[in-house]
């Protein structure tokens, strides 16, 4: 059994959307806070954290589980917002391209930067963490 660690995270949101998000997580009756947060964090970051400590087959298995959870979440979000899932049409468009056409296309690498901007470029109040340093 791996050693137990103590992980603490304190967050006092400033942005209105972050306040709403934290209230939603805190007041959710379907799932507990810890379960909700772990589901999201595991789905998004667990494969990265295991790259040095597991076999490639184990990593593939964890990665596929994470992708399935993220795909379901994507489907749920699209339904919630009344949006159409365009991922299948994008995949068809790319597979119809010849290899030389694919080389000429540039992948939009700004999606991570867009997420950071939407998240407030790390604008958060970490003054509550002074006791932990």
Backbone as ProteinMPNN parsed JSONL, in Angstrom:
{"seq_chain_A": "XXXXXXXXXXXXXXXXXXXXXXXXXXXXXXXXXXXXXXXXXXXXXXXXXXXXXXXXXXXXXXXXXXXXXXXXXXXXXXXXXXXXXXXXXXXXXXXXXXXXXXXXXXXXXXXXXXXXXXXXXXXXXXXXXXXXX", "coords_chain_A": {"N_chain_A": [[0.847, -1.179, 0.0], [0.601, 2.204, -0.886], [2.321, 5.004, 0.651], [0.509, 7.16, 2.847], [-0.501, 10.484, 2.179], [-0.826, 13.934, 3.09], [-2.877, 16.194, 1.674], [-3.587, 19.463, 1.085], [-5.766, 22.042, 0.066], [-6.664, 25.262, -0.357], [-8.947, 27.619, -1.379], [-10.045, 30.744, -2.265], [-12.23, 32.082, -4.142], [-12.208, 34.793, -6.491], [-13.304, 35.594, -8.881], [-16.552, 35.862, -10.297], [-17.627, 33.663, -11.696], [-16.031, 31.59, -10.728], [-16.77, 31.613, -8.058], [-19.44, 30.784, -8.31], [-18.967, 28.229, -9.33], [-17.577, 26.959, -7.2], [-19.566, 27.067, -5.239], [-21.468, 25.433, -6.446], [-20.13, 22.96, -6.449], [-19.792, 22.631, -3.69], [-22.437, 22.576, -2.743], [-23.604, 20.42, -3.99], [-25.775, 17.722, -4.127], [-25.749, 15.209, -5.182], [-23.229, 14.109, -5.397], [-20.327, 13.904, -3.345], [-18.05, 16.544, -2.271], [-15.265, 15.859, -2.308], [-15.273, 13.531, -3.87], [-16.3, 14.549, -6.265], [-14.33, 16.443, -7.025], [-12.063, 14.771, -7.197], [-12.82, 13.061, -9.29], [-12.807, 14.822, -11.485], [-10.121, 15.771, -11.428], [-8.641, 13.383, -11.587], [-9.512, 12.421, -14.091], [-8.471, 14.317, -15.784], [-5.722, 14.708, -15.132], [-4.476, 12.34, -14.121], [-3.327, 10.356, -15.985], [-0.977, 11.731, -16.798], [0.421, 11.889, -14.39], [1.188, 9.304, -13.899], [3.095, 8.484, -15.705], [5.841, 7.903, -15.188], [5.769, 5.82, -13.396], [4.515, 3.408, -14.138], [3.69, 0.621, -16.324], [3.624, 0.669, -19.941], [1.282, -0.497, -20.861], [-0.409, -0.313, -18.599], [-0.545, 2.452, -18.426], [-1.84, 3.028, -20.844], [-4.323, 1.862, -20.327], [-5.283, 3.391, -18.134], [-5.299, 5.86, -19.392], [-7.231, 5.445, -21.411], [-9.507, 5.063, -19.822], [-9.673, 7.613, -18.673], [-10.091, 9.18, -20.958], [-12.593, 8.202, -21.762], [-14.228, 9.085, -19.631], [-13.896, 11.85, -19.947], [-14.962, 12.181, -22.517], [-17.647, 11.481, -22.053], [-18.302, 13.541, -20.302], [-17.959, 15.716, -22.012], [-20.016, 15.209, -23.847], [-22.24, 15.46, -22.111], [-22.002, 18.182, -21.377], [-22.322, 19.445, -23.859], [-24.98, 18.712, -24.42], [-26.267, 19.954, -22.249], [-25.863, 22.653, -22.86], [-27.142, 22.79, -25.245], [-25.765, 22.388, -27.626], [-24.258, 21.324, -30.725], [-22.459, 18.34, -31.385], [-19.539, 18.611, -32.91], [-17.23, 17.233, -33.237], [-17.049, 14.763, -34.56], [-17.452, 15.435, -37.244], [-15.219, 16.991, -37.694], [-13.199, 15.095, -37.412], [-13.745, 13.437, -39.611], [-13.228, 15.226, -41.692], [-10.443, 15.602, -41.402], [-9.478, 13.016, -41.873], [-10.041, 12.685, -44.525], [-8.189, 14.191, -45.806], [-5.119, 14.247, -47.651], [-1.835, 12.922, -46.837], [0.089, 14.936, -47.46], [-1.471, 17.221, -47.403], [-2.143, 17.281, -44.722], [0.309, 17.871, -43.553], [0.608, 20.511, -44.268], [-1.275, 21.837, -42.799], [-1.827, 23.753, -39.874], [-1.817, 23.148, -36.442], [-3.995, 24.373, -34.007], [-2.534, 25.656, -31.382], [-3.238, 27.288, -29.395], [-5.234, 26.663, -27.655], [-4.755, 25.841, -24.996], [-3.699, 28.185, -23.97], [-5.938, 29.805, -24.281], [-7.681, 28.61, -22.443], [-6.262, 29.184, -20.102], [-6.468, 31.965, -20.111], [-9.248, 32.275, -19.879], [-9.513, 31.222, -17.372], [-8.446, 33.173, -15.874], [-5.738, 33.701, -15.963], [-4.213, 32.563, -13.838], [-5.064, 34.107, -11.717], [-5.627, 34.23, -8.541], [-6.428, 34.043, -5.1], [-4.086, 33.341, -2.882], [-3.48, 33.834, -0.277], [-4.442, 32.547, 1.921], [-2.859, 30.366, 2.126], [-0.598, 30.881, 3.537], [-0.126, 29.804, 6.09], [0.672, 27.248, 5.53], [3.148, 27.2, 4.44]], "CA_chain_A": [[0.0, 0.0, 0.0], [1.431, 3.411, -0.941], [2.234, 5.83, 1.863], [-0.555, 8.154, 2.862], [-0.024, 11.864, 2.226], [-1.82, 14.941, 3.45], [-2.954, 17.191, 0.617], [-4.528, 20.534, 1.426], [-5.938, 23.079, -0.936], [-7.631, 26.267, 0.059], [-9.172, 28.527, -2.496], [-11.066, 31.764, -2.049], [-12.382, 32.633, -5.488], [-12.508, 36.211, -6.7], [-14.149, 35.732, -10.063], [-17.941, 35.454, -10.074], [-17.838, 32.308, -12.214], [-15.381, 30.655, -9.809], [-17.629, 31.553, -6.868], [-20.564, 29.922, -8.675], [-18.457, 26.867, -9.458], [-17.294, 26.416, -5.867], [-20.857, 26.851, -4.575], [-22.071, 24.259, -7.075], [-19.438, 21.777, -5.922], [-20.045, 22.531, -2.259], [-23.852, 22.318, -2.461], [-24.074, 19.312, -4.795], [-26.357, 16.643, -3.314], [-25.588, 13.935, -5.873], [-21.876, 13.6, -5.203], [-19.584, 14.667, -2.358], [-17.013, 17.451, -2.783], [-14.013, 15.155, -2.597], [-15.528, 12.633, -4.997], [-16.459, 15.384, -7.447], [-13.033, 17.001, -7.396], [-11.171, 13.689, -7.616], [-13.243, 12.606, -10.616], [-12.31, 15.787, -12.466], [-8.66, 15.812, -11.429], [-8.151, 12.099, -12.109], [-9.8, 12.338, -15.523], [-7.654, 15.267, -16.536], [-4.285, 14.697, -14.824], [-3.917, 11.062, -13.679], [-2.383, 9.738, -16.932], [0.307, 12.439, -16.75], [1.12, 11.607, -13.14], [1.625, 7.916, -13.855], [4.013, 8.16, -16.811], [7.124, 7.361, -14.734], [5.605, 4.749, -12.411], [3.718, 2.256, -14.566], [4.011, 0.078, -17.646], [2.898, 1.339, -21.026], [-0.065, -1.081, -20.909], [-1.165, 0.305, -17.511], [-0.783, 3.845, -18.81], [-2.881, 3.012, -21.879], [-5.601, 1.551, -19.686], [-5.695, 4.576, -17.369], [-5.581, 6.916, -20.371], [-8.519, 5.154, -22.049], [-10.55, 5.354, -18.833], [-9.77, 9.073, -18.563], [-10.702, 9.68, -22.194], [-14.018, 7.856, -21.722], [-14.882, 10.007, -18.696], [-13.905, 13.183, -20.558], [-15.924, 12.152, -23.627], [-18.992, 11.536, -21.472], [-18.484, 14.895, -19.784], [-18.133, 16.576, -23.183], [-21.381, 14.966, -24.339], [-23.173, 16.062, -21.152], [-21.9, 19.649, -21.468], [-22.945, 19.838, -25.127], [-26.431, 18.589, -24.239], [-26.689, 20.983, -21.305], [-25.856, 23.953, -23.534], [-27.878, 22.718, -26.504], [-24.806, 22.513, -28.729], [-24.06, 20.148, -31.576], [-21.122, 17.75, -31.302], [-18.903, 18.722, -34.217], [-15.96, 16.511, -33.242], [-17.055, 13.698, -35.572], [-17.279, 16.031, -38.571], [-13.824, 17.422, -37.778], [-12.408, 13.895, -37.623], [-13.961, 13.019, -40.995], [-12.533, 16.178, -42.552], [-9.012, 15.344, -41.345], [-9.145, 11.72, -42.467], [-10.175, 12.795, -45.969], [-7.014, 14.896, -46.316], [-3.943, 13.442, -47.968], [-0.734, 13.225, -45.911], [0.733, 16.218, -47.764], [-2.365, 18.276, -46.93], [-2.051, 17.327, -43.269], [1.554, 18.544, -43.194], [0.458, 21.936, -44.504], [-2.188, 22.407, -41.816], [-1.23, 24.052, -38.577], [-2.7, 22.834, -35.331], [-4.204, 25.522, -33.139], [-1.97, 25.344, -30.068], [-3.609, 28.326, -28.447], [-6.352, 26.254, -26.807], [-4.324, 25.876, -23.607], [-3.609, 29.605, -23.605], [-7.304, 30.305, -24.149], [-8.183, 28.132, -21.152], [-5.602, 29.96, -19.044], [-7.056, 33.3, -20.124], [-10.591, 32.162, -19.321], [-9.382, 30.926, -15.944], [-7.956, 34.364, -15.205], [-4.279, 33.718, -15.941], [-3.742, 32.245, -12.488], [-5.453, 35.139, -10.752], [-6.305, 33.633, -7.41], [-5.976, 34.527, -3.803], [-3.462, 32.26, -2.142], [-3.037, 34.32, 1.021], [-4.825, 31.564, 2.928], [-1.861, 29.314, 2.176], [0.574, 31.322, 4.306], [0.08, 28.909, 7.215], [1.169, 25.96, 5.09], [4.507, 27.321, 3.882]], "C_chain_A": [[0.895, 1.246, 0.0], [1.298, 4.238, 0.341], [1.129, 6.878, 1.73], [0.074, 9.541, 2.919], [-1.174, 12.774, 2.624], [-1.777, 16.025, 2.384], [-4.001, 18.219, 1.008], [-4.556, 21.562, 0.313], [-7.008, 24.024, -0.436], [-7.734, 27.281, -1.06], [-10.307, 29.468, -2.142], [-11.237, 32.505, -3.364], [-12.735, 34.115, -5.49], [-13.464, 36.419, -7.863], [-15.537, 35.179, -9.769], [-18.178, 34.021, -10.545], [-17.176, 31.264, -11.315], [-16.171, 30.516, -8.515], [-18.801, 30.625, -7.145], [-20.127, 28.463, -8.753], [-18.222, 26.241, -8.089], [-18.582, 26.175, -5.076], [-21.55, 25.615, -5.13], [-21.445, 22.983, -6.525], [-19.775, 21.565, -4.457], [-21.479, 22.099, -1.95], [-24.42, 21.115, -3.214], [-24.548, 18.166, -3.911], [-26.13, 15.264, -3.924], [-24.249, 13.289, -5.536], [-21.171, 14.481, -4.174], [-18.499, 15.514, -3.001], [-15.758, 16.702, -3.198], [-14.17, 14.254, -3.803], [-15.615, 13.419, -6.304], [-15.118, 15.919, -7.944], [-12.072, 15.917, -7.874], [-11.534, 13.148, -8.992], [-12.673, 13.53, -11.696], [-10.788, 15.764, -12.563], [-8.081, 14.512, -11.989], [-8.351, 12.015, -13.623], [-8.848, 13.198, -16.327], [-6.162, 15.038, -16.34], [-3.686, 13.346, -14.464], [-2.975, 10.423, -14.703], [-1.007, 10.411, -16.924], [1.11, 12.044, -15.513], [1.7, 10.199, -13.087], [2.701, 7.559, -14.875], [5.319, 7.533, -16.344], [6.972, 6.105, -13.892], [4.79, 3.546, -12.863], [4.152, 1.801, -15.95], [3.205, 0.825, -18.71], [1.476, 0.792, -21.146], [-0.949, -0.481, -19.814], [-1.513, 1.746, -17.856], [-1.878, 3.92, -19.871], [-4.253, 2.774, -21.272], [-6.142, 2.756, -18.915], [-6.075, 5.701, -18.33], [-6.927, 6.689, -21.043], [-9.68, 5.425, -21.094], [-10.77, 6.861, -18.721], [-10.464, 9.657, -19.79], [-12.197, 9.381, -22.214], [-14.789, 8.799, -20.801], [-14.976, 11.396, -19.314], [-14.86, 13.251, -21.741], [-17.358, 12.227, -23.112], [-19.278, 12.941, -20.956], [-18.705, 15.885, -20.928], [-19.547, 16.443, -23.729], [-22.409, 15.631, -23.426], [-23.178, 17.584, -21.244], [-22.564, 20.139, -22.747], [-24.464, 19.775, -25.025], [-26.969, 19.69, -23.336], [-26.823, 22.346, -21.99], [-26.615, 23.952, -24.85], [-26.986, 22.906, -27.716], [-24.683, 21.206, -29.489], [-22.63, 19.653, -31.403], [-20.516, 17.749, -32.692], [-17.61, 17.923, -34.299], [-15.927, 15.417, -34.31], [-16.877, 14.281, -36.967], [-15.857, 16.534, -38.761], [-12.938, 16.219, -38.063], [-12.547, 13.415, -39.063], [-13.194, 13.928, -41.932], [-11.033, 15.893, -42.57], [-8.647, 14.017, -42.01], [-9.288, 11.75, -43.983], [-8.977, 13.497, -46.593], [-5.9, 13.913, -46.647], [-2.839, 13.786, -46.979], [-0.058, 14.562, -46.192], [-0.145, 17.391, -47.319], [-2.291, 18.409, -45.424], [-0.793, 18.051, -42.824], [1.416, 20.059, -43.318], [-0.438, 22.605, -43.475], [-1.455, 22.685, -40.525], [-2.254, 23.764, -37.505], [-2.794, 24.058, -34.44], [-3.725, 25.177, -31.741], [-2.357, 26.38, -29.027], [-4.726, 27.9, -27.508], [-5.977, 26.261, -25.33], [-4.211, 27.317, -23.125], [-4.99, 30.225, -23.445], [-7.911, 29.877, -22.823], [-7.564, 28.908, -20.004], [-6.197, 31.369, -18.954], [-8.444, 33.279, -19.504], [-10.551, 31.918, -17.819], [-8.796, 32.104, -15.183], [-6.453, 34.425, -15.092], [-3.719, 33.568, -14.542], [-4.024, 33.354, -11.483], [-6.251, 34.466, -9.649], [-5.676, 34.162, -6.136], [-5.391, 33.35, -3.032], [-2.956, 32.71, -0.778], [-3.4, 33.355, 2.124], [-3.813, 30.437, 3.065], [-0.634, 29.679, 3.007], [0.871, 30.386, 5.464], [0.724, 27.594, 6.821], [2.599, 26.031, 4.566], [5.564, 27.217, 4.954]], "O_chain_A": [[1.835, 1.336, 0.79], [0.278, 4.173, 1.027], [0.864, 7.4, 0.648], [1.064, 9.752, 3.62], [-2.344, 12.414, 2.502], [-0.759, 16.695, 2.212], [-5.163, 17.881, 1.233], [-3.538, 21.902, -0.29], [-8.128, 23.612, -0.132], [-6.731, 27.736, -1.61], [-11.396, 29.035, -1.766], [-10.49, 33.436, -3.668], [-13.452, 34.612, -4.622], [-14.322, 37.302, -7.832], [-15.686, 34.166, -9.085], [-18.856, 33.25, -9.866], [-17.707, 30.165, -11.156], [-16.237, 29.43, -7.937], [-19.129, 29.774, -6.318], [-20.839, 27.57, -8.293], [-18.631, 25.105, -7.851], [-18.682, 25.2, -4.331], [-22.148, 24.841, -4.382], [-22.152, 22.038, -6.176], [-20.019, 20.435, -4.033], [-21.711, 21.345, -1.005], [-25.608, 20.821, -3.085], [-23.808, 17.695, -3.047], [-26.304, 14.254, -3.242], [-24.154, 12.068, -5.408], [-21.401, 15.69, -4.142], [-18.074, 15.249, -4.125], [-15.249, 16.888, -4.304], [-13.296, 14.214, -4.668], [-15.068, 13.002, -7.325], [-14.813, 15.854, -9.135], [-11.346, 16.119, -8.847], [-10.647, 12.812, -9.778], [-12.126, 13.066, -12.696], [-10.233, 15.739, -13.662], [-7.136, 14.541, -12.777], [-7.454, 11.584, -14.348], [-8.465, 12.834, -17.439], [-5.399, 15.163, -17.298], [-2.463, 13.213, -14.501], [-1.895, 9.977, -14.315], [0.015, 9.732, -17.032], [2.329, 11.884, -15.579], [2.613, 9.937, -12.305], [3.17, 6.421, -14.894], [5.864, 6.69, -17.055], [7.95, 5.386, -13.688], [4.407, 2.729, -12.026], [4.883, 2.499, -16.653], [2.233, 1.517, -18.405], [0.559, 1.534, -21.496], [-2.114, -0.171, -20.066], [-2.629, 2.204, -17.61], [-2.749, 4.787, -19.801], [-5.231, 3.413, -21.661], [-7.319, 3.097, -19.032], [-7.057, 6.409, -18.106], [-7.69, 7.637, -21.229], [-10.715, 5.951, -21.503], [-11.907, 7.33, -18.679], [-11.325, 10.529, -19.668], [-12.987, 10.223, -22.64], [-15.876, 9.26, -21.148], [-16.016, 12.048, -19.22], [-15.507, 14.278, -21.95], [-18.186, 12.951, -23.666], [-20.373, 13.468, -21.152], [-19.539, 16.784, -20.824], [-20.199, 17.441, -24.036], [-23.337, 16.285, -23.902], [-24.239, 18.207, -21.194], [-23.287, 21.135, -22.73], [-25.157, 20.681, -25.488], [-28.004, 20.289, -23.626], [-27.768, 23.093, -21.735], [-26.726, 24.989, -25.504], [-27.391, 23.506, -28.712], [-24.967, 20.129, -28.964], [-21.7, 20.451, -31.288], [-20.93, 16.976, -33.556], [-16.952, 17.936, -35.339], [-14.878, 15.173, -34.905], [-16.207, 13.671, -37.8], [-15.338, 16.506, -39.877], [-12.017, 16.312, -38.875], [-11.553, 13.024, -39.675], [-12.569, 13.449, -42.878], [-10.411, 15.936, -43.632], [-7.6, 13.919, -42.649], [-8.701, 10.909, -44.665], [-8.775, 13.401, -47.803], [-5.76, 12.875, -46.0], [-2.896, 14.837, -46.341], [0.333, 15.258, -45.255], [0.369, 18.431, -46.907], [-2.365, 19.517, -44.894], [-0.815, 18.771, -41.825], [2.035, 20.806, -42.56], [-0.368, 23.821, -43.296], [-0.562, 21.934, -40.131], [-3.429, 24.102, -37.65], [-1.787, 24.704, -34.153], [-4.419, 24.486, -30.995], [-1.859, 26.351, -27.902], [-5.135, 28.681, -26.649], [-6.792, 26.646, -24.492], [-4.589, 27.629, -21.995], [-5.196, 31.072, -22.576], [-8.574, 30.668, -22.152], [-8.249, 29.254, -19.041], [-6.402, 31.898, -17.861], [-8.787, 34.149, -18.703], [-11.44, 32.349, -17.085], [-8.663, 32.039, -13.961], [-5.927, 35.122, -14.225], [-2.863, 34.341, -14.113], [-3.292, 33.512, -10.506], [-7.433, 34.169, -9.826], [-4.548, 34.655, -6.121], [-6.123, 32.467, -2.584], [-2.103, 32.051, -0.183], [-2.742, 33.335, 3.164], [-3.887, 29.642, 4.002], [0.273, 28.861, 3.16], [2.041, 30.192, 5.793], [1.266, 26.89, 7.674], [3.195, 24.993, 4.277], [6.756, 27.298, 4.656]]}, "name": "protein", "num_of_chains": 1, "seq": "XXXXXXXXXXXXXXXXXXXXXXXXXXXXXXXXXXXXXXXXXXXXXXXXXXXXXXXXXXXXXXXXXXXXXXXXXXXXXXXXXXXXXXXXXXXXXXXXXXXXXXXXXXXXXXXXXXXXXXXXXXXXXXXXXXXXX"}
